Amino acid sequence: MIDHVSVGVADIERAAKFYEAAFAPLGLNRLIERPATVGFGKTYPEFWINLRAGMSPVPPESGTHICLRARSAAEIDAFHAAALGAGGTDDGAPGPRPEYHPSYYAAFVTDPDGNRIEVVTFLKDDQPA
């Protein structure tokens, strides 16, 4: 249903470095670069960052977040660690979230501009959490 998403960022270079590091464990790469936008994806840009000069940080109470799918809990753990190492903020450590679904495993981070990013997988019986 959704082809791609975009988030605004105040500093395109800072954001591009953040997302490049955070998305690497998920197999998402920088595919398109223009002066005010960068597109990340596997085969085509599915996630865009767009320069919004003078943008204020996204307020935590906005409630908006974007959720991406991972193939495994290990990818989610690696995403979370990479995002924090690249300047992101923890918004929910990797782990099961049975209140959402019995096999839901996710992590949440906030990028340097306040955009909330979640990564989720649905654990199989033979997949360790």
N, C-alpha and C positions, 0 to 999 in steps of 0.2 A: 504494500500500500504506500509506503513512504520510499521515495527514490533517494533523497539525500536531505541532510540537515546543515544548517549554518549557525555559527555563533559569532557574535561581535567581540572584538578584542581591541584593547587600547594600543598595544605594541605588537605589530605583526611578527617581528623577528623573535621576540621573547616567547610569544604564543606558538610560533612554528617550532621552535626548539623544544618547548614543553610537549606538544602533541607528537612530535617525531619520536621523542623518548618514550612517552606513555603508550603510544600506539604500536611501537615495535613488537612487543610480546604478542600482540593480536594479529600480526601480519599485515597491518595497515601502513602504507608508505606515503611519502610526499609524492604526488603524481603531477600536480600542476602548480606552478608558482607564477604569480603576477604581482605587480607592485603593491596591491592592496588586498590580495586574497591568496590563500593557499588551499589546495584540495588534497585530501587524504583518502586512500582507499586501497583495495586489493587489485582490481582491474580498471576501475573508473572512480572518480572522486565521489565518495559517499558522505564525507564529512568535510565541511568547509569552515575556515576561519576567515573573517572579513574585518579589515581595519575600520575602526570607528574612532577616529581621532577625538580626543577629549572625552571619551566614554568613561563614565563612572563605573566602579565595580558593581556587578549584579548583586542586588541586596539578597541576603540569605533567605529572607521571608518571601521572596518571589515564588518559591515553590516549583519553579521550572527546573527540569533536568532532562538529560538525554541519556538513554540506555542503549548500549551496544551489546551484541551477543558475542560470547567467547566459546571456544570449543571445550574448555576444561577449567577446573578449579585452579590448576597450575598456571594457566594463562592469566586468570584473574589475579592471582597472587603476584605474578610478575608485573602485570599492568599497575597494580596498586603501588608496589615498591618503586617502579620506574617513575610513576607520576609524582610520588613524594620526593624522590631524588631529583626531579627536574623542577621543583618549586611549587608543586601542588600541595593542597592541604587535605588531610584525612577528613572524610565526611561519612565514614562508615567502613570499618576494617573488613577485609575479606572474611566471609564465613557464611554458614547456612542461615537462611531466613525462612524458617518453616511457617511463620505467620503469613507469608505471601503464598507459598506453595511448598508441599513436602520436600521437593527436590531442588528448591531455589537456592543458588549459591551466588553471592554478589559482593561487590565492593563499590564504594562511592568515594569520589574525590571532587575537590573544587579546584579549578584551574586558577592561574594568577589573576584572572579578571573576574572571578566569582561564578563562572559557569560551572554547574554541577553535572558531573559525568558519572554514570553508573555502568558497570559491566556485569553481565549475568550469564550463567549457564544453568542447565538443569541436570543435576547429577544422575548418573545411572547407578544401578545397584552395585556395579563393580568398580565405580570410580571413587577414589578416596577424596574426602573433603579437605 
